[in-house]
């Protein structure tokens, strides 16, 4: 399996919304498939460079509602994302999956595993947005600190129109968190994250900025800890660098994940990478793939 391998593209109805997913390889009834679920504002092809390190595996990469080629239909809340993934894995039965989710995708995969445990062989949660009991109890969001005077999240104002894929690459290359991404991942992010502009020339983001901002604002609104405590399958929790609480500017590079999450889960193992950012699959796709493949 190489970076040039083009996956099959599928569309289907799950939980009342049309979702798109990509498929590499062939289904093996004697081996679990690998299900990849992306982060907020991303899409299914952001995993391409991880997939290159999964040779011979049957891999599915799901695009969440409001993202990529999936239907732009709300509600865009964290419960809906979990229910969408639940419906998707239930439709795959009796085939089991290794559930892999990054950030919001990790949150959704965990919810799906709690809802349909039999559909999963094990989980790899890549810096999932699953927070501490204290943060959930406070019922506040770090994102609230970043709202402007009009109550708008900065992400809602992000650049949405590009003349070409290359102009998007040029816009992000070397900037902030994007500066640590592997170049091939940035290319995938831009190439597959744009859609034709229905109102004129050029291209627009497949995940509208207002949708992305709405998802961020709801990130601490639903405490799922009680739900996911029933997950008895092996779970790897990969965490990035801790948040610097002295920083006031908007920062997506640090980990939103509760450091006690793995210990909280019945069969969890914690892997902390203080030298890596929240964007582990973009910065170190080979590392993420190794954790997916490792059954130890």
C-alpha positions as CSV (number, residue, x, y, z in Angstrom):
1,X,0.0,0.0,0.0
2,X,1.6,3.3,-1.1
3,X,0.7,7.0,-0.9
4,X,-0.5,6.8,-4.5
5,X,-3.0,4.0,-3.7
6,X,-6.4,5.4,-4.4
7,X,-9.2,4.2,-2.0
8,X,-12.7,3.2,-3.0
9,X,-15.2,5.9,-2.2
10,X,-18.6,5.0,-0.6
11,X,-21.7,6.9,0.5
12,X,-24.4,5.6,2.8
13,X,-27.1,6.6,5.2
14,X,-26.4,6.3,8.9
15,X,-28.3,7.8,11.8
16,X,-30.3,9.9,9.4
17,X,-27.4,11.5,7.6
18,X,-25.4,10.6,4.5
19,X,-21.8,9.8,5.3
20,X,-18.8,9.3,3.1
21,X,-16.1,6.8,3.8
22,X,-12.9,5.6,2.0
23,X,-11.7,2.0,1.8
24,X,-8.3,0.6,1.3
25,X,-7.6,-3.1,0.9
26,X,-10.0,-6.0,1.1
27,X,-12.2,-7.2,4.0
28,X,-10.8,-10.2,5.8
29,X,-13.3,-12.2,7.8
30,X,-10.6,-13.5,10.0
31,X,-9.0,-10.1,10.9
32,X,-10.4,-6.9,12.2
33,X,-10.6,-4.0,9.9
34,X,-9.2,-0.6,10.9
35,X,-11.6,2.2,11.2
36,X,-10.1,5.8,11.2
37,X,-12.1,8.8,12.4
38,X,-10.8,12.3,12.0
39,X,-10.6,15.4,14.1
40,X,-12.8,18.5,14.0
41,X,-12.4,20.5,10.7
42,X,-10.5,17.6,9.0
43,X,-11.6,14.9,6.7
44,X,-11.1,11.2,5.9
45,X,-8.1,11.7,3.6
46,X,-6.1,13.3,6.4
47,X,-5.2,9.7,7.3
48,X,-3.5,8.9,4.0
49,X,0.0,9.0,5.3
50,X,-0.9,6.8,8.3
51,X,-2.5,4.3,5.8
52,X,0.8,4.1,3.9
53,X,2.2,2.5,7.1
54,X,-0.6,-0.1,7.3
55,X,0.3,-2.4,4.4
56,X,-2.0,-5.3,3.7
57,X,-4.7,-4.1,6.1
58,X,-8.3,-3.4,5.4
59,X,-8.8,0.2,6.3
60,X,-11.9,2.4,6.4
61,X,-11.8,6.1,6.9
62,X,-15.1,7.8,7.8
63,X,-15.9,11.4,7.2
64,X,-18.1,12.9,9.9
65,X,-21.3,15.0,9.2
66,X,-20.4,18.5,8.2
67,X,-17.0,17.4,7.0
68,X,-15.5,16.3,3.7
69,X,-18.0,14.7,1.3
70,X,-20.5,13.8,4.0
71,X,-23.8,15.6,4.3
72,X,-23.6,19.0,5.8
73,X,-26.6,18.3,8.1
74,X,-26.8,19.2,11.8
75,X,-26.9,18.9,14.7
76,X,-23.2,19.3,14.9
77,X,-22.8,18.2,18.5
78,X,-20.7,15.6,20.1
79,X,-23.5,13.2,20.9
80,X,-24.5,13.1,17.2
81,X,-20.9,12.3,16.1
82,X,-20.8,9.4,18.6
83,X,-24.2,8.1,17.4
84,X,-23.1,8.4,13.7
85,X,-20.0,6.2,14.4
86,X,-22.2,3.8,16.4
87,X,-24.6,3.3,13.5
88,X,-21.6,2.9,11.1
89,X,-19.9,0.1,13.0
90,X,-23.2,-1.6,13.6
91,X,-23.8,-1.7,9.9
92,X,-20.4,-3.5,9.4
93,X,-21.5,-6.5,11.6
94,X,-20.3,-9.1,12.0
95,X,-17.0,-7.6,11.0
96,X,-15.1,-6.2,14.0
97,X,-12.9,-3.1,13.8
98,X,-9.9,-1.6,15.5
99,X,-11.4,1.8,16.3
100,X,-8.9,4.7,15.8
101,X,-10.0,8.2,16.4
102,X,-8.1,11.5,16.6
103,X,-9.3,14.4,18.8
104,X,-13.1,14.7,18.3
105,X,-12.9,11.4,16.3
106,X,-11.4,9.7,19.4
107,X,-14.3,11.0,21.5
108,X,-16.8,9.7,18.9
109,X,-15.1,6.3,18.7
110,X,-15.1,5.9,22.5
111,X,-18.9,6.7,22.6
112,X,-19.5,4.2,19.8
113,X,-17.5,1.5,21.7
114,X,-19.6,2.1,24.8
115,X,-22.7,1.8,22.7
116,X,-21.7,-1.2,20.6
117,X,-18.8,-2.9,22.4
118,X,-19.0,-6.1,20.4
119,X,-18.2,-4.2,17.2
120,X,-14.7,-3.4,18.4
121,X,-11.6,-5.5,18.9
122,X,-9.7,-2.7,20.5
123,X,-9.3,1.1,20.4
124,X,-6.5,3.5,19.7
125,X,-7.5,7.0,20.9
126,X,-5.2,9.6,19.5
127,X,-5.4,12.6,21.9
128,X,-9.1,12.3,22.2
129,X,-11.1,15.2,23.5
130,X,-12.1,13.4,26.7
131,X,-11.5,15.6,29.6
132,X,-11.2,15.4,33.4
133,X,-14.1,15.2,35.8
134,X,-13.2,18.6,37.1
135,X,-13.4,20.2,33.6
136,X,-16.7,18.6,32.9
137,X,-18.0,19.6,36.3
138,X,-17.1,23.2,35.8
139,X,-19.3,23.3,32.6
140,X,-17.0,25.8,30.9
141,X,-14.9,25.6,27.8
142,X,-11.4,26.9,27.2
143,X,-12.8,28.0,23.9
144,X,-15.0,30.5,25.7
145,X,-11.8,32.4,26.6
146,X,-11.1,32.9,22.9
147,X,-14.5,34.5,21.9
148,X,-14.4,38.0,20.5
149,X,-16.5,40.9,21.8
150,X,-19.3,39.8,19.6
151,X,-19.2,36.3,21.0
152,X,-17.8,34.7,17.9
153,X,-15.2,32.0,17.9
154,X,-12.1,33.0,15.8
155,X,-12.4,29.8,13.8
156,X,-15.7,31.0,12.4
157,X,-13.7,33.8,10.6
158,X,-11.1,31.6,9.1
159,X,-10.3,31.9,5.4
160,X,-12.9,29.9,3.5
161,X,-12.2,30.6,-0.2
162,X,-9.1,29.6,-2.1
163,X,-8.2,30.0,-5.8
164,X,-6.5,26.6,-5.9
165,X,-5.2,23.7,-3.7
166,X,-1.7,25.2,-4.0
167,X,-2.9,28.5,-2.6
168,X,-4.3,26.7,0.4
169,X,-1.0,24.9,0.9
170,X,0.9,28.2,0.6
171,X,-1.5,29.8,3.1
172,X,-0.8,27.2,5.8
173,X,2.8,26.0,5.1
174,X,5.1,26.8,8.0
175,X,2.4,28.6,10.0
176,X,1.8,27.7,13.7
177,X,0.9,24.1,14.3
178,X,0.9,23.4,10.5
179,X,4.7,24.0,10.6
180,X,5.3,20.6,12.3
181,X,3.1,18.6,9.9
182,X,4.8,16.3,7.4
183,X,4.6,18.1,4.0
184,X,2.7,15.1,2.5
185,X,0.0,15.4,5.2
186,X,-0.5,19.1,4.5
187,X,-0.9,18.4,0.8
188,X,-3.5,15.7,1.6
189,X,-5.3,18.1,4.0
190,X,-5.6,20.8,1.3
191,X,-6.2,18.6,-1.7
192,X,-9.1,16.7,-0.2
193,X,-10.4,19.4,2.1
194,X,-11.7,21.7,-0.6
195,X,-14.9,21.6,-2.7
196,X,-16.0,23.6,-5.7
197,X,-17.4,26.9,-4.8
198,X,-21.2,26.7,-5.6
199,X,-21.4,30.5,-5.8
200,X,-18.6,31.2,-8.3
201,X,-15.0,30.5,-9.1
202,X,-12.4,28.9,-6.8
203,X,-12.8,26.4,-4.0
204,X,-14.2,26.5,-0.4
205,X,-13.5,24.5,2.7
206,X,-15.4,21.2,2.9
207,X,-16.0,21.9,6.6
208,X,-17.6,25.4,6.8
209,X,-15.8,27.6,9.4
210,X,-19.0,28.2,11.3
211,X,-19.6,24.4,11.6
212,X,-16.1,23.9,12.9
213,X,-16.5,26.7,15.4
214,X,-19.8,25.3,16.6
215,X,-18.1,21.9,17.2
216,X,-15.3,23.4,19.2
217,X,-17.7,25.4,21.4
218,X,-19.4,22.1,22.4
219,X,-16.3,20.2,23.2
220,X,-16.7,20.2,27.0
221,X,-20.5,20.2,27.0
222,X,-21.1,16.5,27.4
223,X,-19.5,14.4,30.1
224,X,-19.0,10.9,28.7
225,X,-16.9,9.4,31.4
226,X,-19.7,7.4,33.0
227,X,-20.6,6.0,29.6
228,X,-17.2,4.9,28.5
229,X,-16.4,3.2,31.8
230,X,-18.0,0.1,30.4
231,X,-15.4,-0.3,27.7
232,X,-13.5,-3.5,28.6
233,X,-11.6,-3.8,25.3
234,X,-7.9,-2.8,25.2
235,X,-7.6,0.9,24.8
236,X,-4.4,2.8,24.0
237,X,-4.5,6.5,24.8
238,X,-1.9,8.6,23.0
239,X,-1.4,12.0,24.5
240,X,0.6,15.0,23.3
241,X,2.3,17.8,25.1
242,X,0.5,19.3,28.1
243,X,-1.3,22.6,27.8
244,X,0.6,25.7,28.9
245,X,-2.0,27.4,31.0
246,X,-0.1,30.7,31.0
247,X,-0.7,31.1,27.3
248,X,-3.6,33.4,26.5
249,X,-3.7,33.1,22.7
250,X,-5.7,30.4,21.0
251,X,-3.6,27.2,20.9
252,X,-4.6,23.9,19.3
253,X,-1.1,22.3,19.7
254,X,-1.5,21.0,23.2
255,X,-3.4,18.0,24.5
256,X,-7.0,18.4,25.6
257,X,-7.0,14.8,27.0
258,X,-7.3,14.0,30.7
259,X,-4.1,12.5,31.9
260,X,-6.0,10.0,34.0
261,X,-8.1,8.6,31.2
262,X,-6.2,5.4,30.6
263,X,-6.2,4.6,34.3
264,X,-10.0,5.3,34.4
265,X,-10.7,2.7,31.7
266,X,-10.8,-1.0,32.7
267,X,-8.2,-2.0,30.2
268,X,-6.5,1.3,29.3
269,X,-2.8,2.1,28.6
270,X,-1.4,5.6,28.5
271,X,1.3,6.8,26.1
272,X,2.5,10.3,26.6
273,X,4.5,12.2,24.0
274,X,5.6,15.5,25.5
275,X,7.6,16.4,22.4
276,X,4.7,16.0,20.0
277,X,1.7,18.3,19.4
278,X,-2.0,17.5,19.4
279,X,-1.7,16.8,15.7
280,X,0.1,13.4,16.1
281,X,-1.2,11.8,12.9
282,X,0.0,14.8,10.9
283,X,3.3,15.1,12.7
284,X,4.2,11.4,13.2
285,X,1.9,9.2,11.0
286,X,4.4,6.3,11.3
287,X,4.2,6.4,15.1
288,X,0.4,6.3,15.0
289,X,0.4,3.4,12.6
290,X,2.8,1.5,14.8
291,X,0.4,1.8,17.7
292,X,-2.5,0.7,15.5
293,X,-0.7,-2.4,14.5
294,X,0.8,-3.3,17.9
295,X,-1.3,-5.8,19.7
296,X,0.9,-6.2,22.7
